[in-house]
Amino acid sequence: MGADPAAEGKGAYVLSQLYYYAAAVVGVGLLIGGGIAALMGVRTLVLPEEFEQARDGVRGLLIGLCFLLPGAALLWWHLREARRREGGPATDAFWGTSLYFHLVALVALAFVLIGTIGILISAVDAALPRCFLPPEGVTSMLLSECSPSREDAARMALNFAIVLIVGGPVFWWHLRQGRRLTGPAQPDPE
């Protein structure tokens, strides 16, 4: 007795949609976390604590944006694609194949996000490194120290670029295969 092709196609379609909505949820998490961090940076700019400086506020704002912007893009694109694909399965694909392609795409997406966010944070580190400065009015034998150096930040950016270069094609190929399996997306409603 063979499996019902319509049920197989429905299972593959459901797994595909689950991928899109799960990725959108990750985007929401990054959007919320990045938004909180960015607003905390603004708070530091406006109302700094005892040893905080404007530099700390700007850095906090930029780091928050490093998470907020990829999260917003992730949320927007995945929700758009999920909505475009609504309407049910277009094929009678096996659900196990769909599970494989979409699960690998989700894992690879994590590497894409790590690479992207890491590159953005490395750019912030290069432009505005963390500096440990003595408070105003305090004389110290220690010199102010900033880290990471521009060279270290560039190395980190290259490391994260490698993660993105490896994870990106794995993500895109597996997602494309999963999309082909579950049928074409509907055109955007005008």
C-alpha positions in Angstrom: 0.0 0.0 0.0 1.5 3.3 -1.1 1.1 6.6 0.7 -1.5 9.0 -0.5 0.3 11.5 -2.8 -2.0 14.4 -1.7 -1.1 13.8 1.9 2.6 13.6 1.1 2.4 16.9 -0.8 0.5 18.5 2.1 3.2 17.3 4.6 6.0 18.7 2.4 4.1 22.0 2.1 3.4 22.3 5.8 7.1 21.7 6.6 8.1 24.4 4.1 5.7 26.9 5.7 7.0 25.9 9.1 10.5 26.8 8.0 9.4 30.2 6.8 7.6 31.0 10.0 10.3 29.6 12.3 12.9 31.8 10.5 10.6 34.8 10.9 10.4 34.1 14.6 14.2 34.2 14.8 14.0 37.5 13.0 11.6 38.8 15.6 14.0 37.7 18.4 16.9 39.6 16.7 14.7 42.6 16.1 13.6 42.8 19.7 17.1 42.1 21.2 18.7 44.6 18.8 16.0 47.2 19.5 16.6 46.9 23.2 20.4 47.2 22.8 20.0 50.2 20.5 17.7 51.9 22.9 20.0 51.2 25.8 22.8 52.8 23.8 20.5 55.9 23.3 19.8 55.9 27.0 23.6 55.9 27.7 24.0 58.8 25.3 21.2 60.8 27.0 21.6 59.8 30.6 25.0 58.1 31.2 25.9 56.3 34.4 28.9 57.4 36.5 31.7 55.9 34.3 29.9 55.8 31.0 30.8 58.2 28.1 29.1 59.3 24.9 31.4 56.8 23.1 29.8 54.0 25.1 26.3 55.1 24.0 27.2 55.4 20.3 28.9 52.0 20.5 25.8 50.4 22.2 23.5 52.0 19.6 25.6 50.6 16.7 25.9 47.1 18.2 22.1 47.1 18.7 21.7 48.0 15.0 24.0 45.1 14.1 21.3 42.7 15.4 18.2 44.8 14.6 18.9 45.3 10.9 19.5 41.6 10.0 16.6 40.6 12.2 14.3 43.1 10.4 15.5 41.8 7.0 15.0 38.2 8.1 11.5 38.8 9.4 10.4 40.8 6.4 11.7 38.4 3.7 10.5 35.2 5.4 7.1 36.5 6.2 6.7 37.8 2.6 7.8 34.4 1.2 5.5 32.5 3.6 2.5 34.6 2.5 3.4 34.3 -1.2 3.4 30.5 -0.8 0.1 30.2 0.9 -2.6 28.3 -0.9 -1.5 24.7 -0.4 0.9 22.3 -2.1 1.5 22.5 -5.8 3.1 19.0 -5.9 2.9 15.7 -4.3 6.4 15.7 -2.9 7.5 13.4 -0.1 7.5 15.2 3.3 10.8 13.7 4.4 12.7 15.3 1.5 11.1 18.6 2.4 12.1 18.2 6.0 15.7 17.6 5.0 16.0 20.6 2.7 14.2 23.0 5.1 16.0 21.8 8.2 19.4 22.1 6.6 18.4 25.6 5.3 17.4 26.6 8.8 20.7 25.4 10.3 22.7 27.1 7.5 20.7 30.3 8.1 22.1 30.4 11.6 25.6 30.4 10.1 24.6 33.2 7.7 23.2 35.2 10.6 26.4 34.6 12.7 28.6 35.6 9.8 26.5 38.7 8.9 26.2 40.0 12.5 29.9 39.2 13.2 31.0 41.2 10.2 28.8 44.2 11.3 30.1 44.0 14.9 33.7 43.8 13.6 33.1 47.0 11.5 31.9 48.7 14.7 35.0 47.4 16.6 37.2 48.8 13.8 35.5 52.2 13.8 34.8 52.5 17.5 36.8 50.0 19.6 36.0 49.5 23.3 38.2 51.9 25.3 38.9 51.7 29.0 39.6 55.2 29.9 40.1 56.4 33.5 37.2 58.7 34.7 37.7 62.4 34.3 39.7 64.0 37.1 41.3 60.7 38.0 45.0 60.4 37.3 46.2 57.0 36.6 49.6 55.5 35.8 47.8 53.2 33.4 47.3 54.5 29.9 43.9 54.4 28.3 43.6 51.2 26.3 41.3 50.4 23.4 40.6 47.0 22.0 40.4 45.3 19.6 42.9 47.0 17.3 41.9 47.8 13.7 44.0 44.8 12.6 42.3 42.4 15.0 38.9 43.7 14.0 39.7 43.2 10.3 40.8 39.6 11.1 37.6 39.0 12.9 35.6 40.4 10.0 37.5 38.0 7.6 36.8 35.1 9.9 33.1 35.9 9.9 33.2 36.5 6.2 34.4 32.9 5.8 31.5 31.7 7.9 29.1 33.6 5.6 30.9 32.4 2.4 30.5 28.8 3.5 27.0 29.1 5.1 25.4 31.3 2.4 25.5 28.9 -0.5 24.5 25.9 1.7 21.5 27.9 2.9 20.5 29.2 -0.6 20.9 25.9 -2.4 18.9 23.9 0.2 16.2 26.5 0.5 15.9 26.6 -3.3 15.6 22.9 -3.5 12.9 22.9 -0.8 11.0 25.6 -2.7 11.2 23.7 -5.9 9.9 20.6 -4.1 6.8 22.4 -2.7 5.9 24.3 -5.8 6.2 27.9 -7.1 5.3 30.9 -5.0 2.2 32.9 -5.9 2.8 36.3 -7.4 2.9 39.3 -5.1 -0.6 40.8 -4.6 -0.6 44.3 -6.0 
